């Protein structure tokens, strides 16, 4: 399957895989808002024989076939935490108190 990978400019290390180039109309609005601007990264032929370094190839293919997209988030992050209001809007204070 030919697929197209985009990087989120807003969310570091977050990638959107699409079954069709620039087919952003298949995305839920909440996902569009989360990712913000997307930058095209690459076009790749993906099949069950190809291993991906971070994602499960079969899961990516299943998502692309069923919904037309797959979201790859940074390791240890889930969509639930990425959307959590406290996570996205809490001020970060790195100073020791």
SULVEN-V548523 format. One record per residue. N is the residue number from 1. RES is the residue in one small letter. OMEGA is omega in degrees with one decimal (999 if undefined). Layout:
# SULVEN-V548523
((N & RES & OMEGA) (N & RES & OMEGA))
This chain:
# SULVEN-V548523
((1 & x & 174.9) (2 & x & 177.9) (3 & x & -170.4) (4 & x & -173.2) (5 & x & -179.8) (6 & x & 176.1) (7 & x & 175.1) (8 & x & 176.8) (9 & x & -177.7) (10 & x & -174.1) (11 & x & -178.0) (12 & x & 176.7) (13 & x & 176.2) (14 & x & -175.4) (15 & x & 177.0) (16 & x & 176.5) (17 & x & 177.9) (18 & x & 177.2) (19 & x & 178.5) (20 & x & -178.1) (21 & x & 176.6) (22 & x & -179.7) (23 & x & -176.2) (24 & x & -179.7) (25 & x & 178.8) (26 & x & -175.8) (27 & x & 172.8) (28 & x & -178.0) (29 & x & -179.7) (30 & x & 178.8) (31 & x & 177.6) (32 & x & 179.8) (33 & x & 179.8) (34 & x & -173.6) (35 & x & -178.0) (36 & x & -178.4) (37 & x & 179.5) (38 & x & 179.3) (39 & x & 178.8) (40 & x & -178.7) (41 & x & -177.0) (42 & x & 171.2) (43 & x & -176.3) (44 & x & 172.7) (45 & x & -176.3) (46 & x & 174.2) (47 & x & -176.4) (48 & x & -179.2) (49 & x & -175.7) (50 & x & 177.0) (51 & x & 176.6) (52 & x & -176.2) (53 & x & -175.4) (54 & x & -173.7) (55 & x & 173.0) (56 & x & -175.3) (57 & x & -178.5) (58 & x & 178.6) (59 & x & 177.0) (60 & x & 179.6) (61 & x & 179.9) (62 & x & 179.0) (63 & x & 178.6) (64 & x & -180.0) (65 & x & -175.4) (66 & x & -173.8) (67 & x & 177.9) (68 & x & 179.8) (69 & x & 175.2) (70 & x & 179.1) (71 & x & 176.5) (72 & x & 179.0) (73 & x & 177.2) (74 & x & 176.9) (75 & x & 178.9) (76 & x & 177.8) (77 & x & 177.5) (78 & x & 178.2) (79 & x & 179.7) (80 & x & 179.3) (81 & x & 179.8) (82 & x & -179.4) (83 & x & -176.3) (84 & x & -175.4) (85 & x & -178.8) (86 & x & -179.1) (87 & x & -174.3) (88 & x & -174.3) (89 & x & -178.4) (90 & x & 176.2) (91 & x & -179.8) (92 & x & -179.7) (93 & x & -176.8) (94 & x & -179.4) (95 & x & 173.9) (96 & x & 179.7) (97 & x & 999))
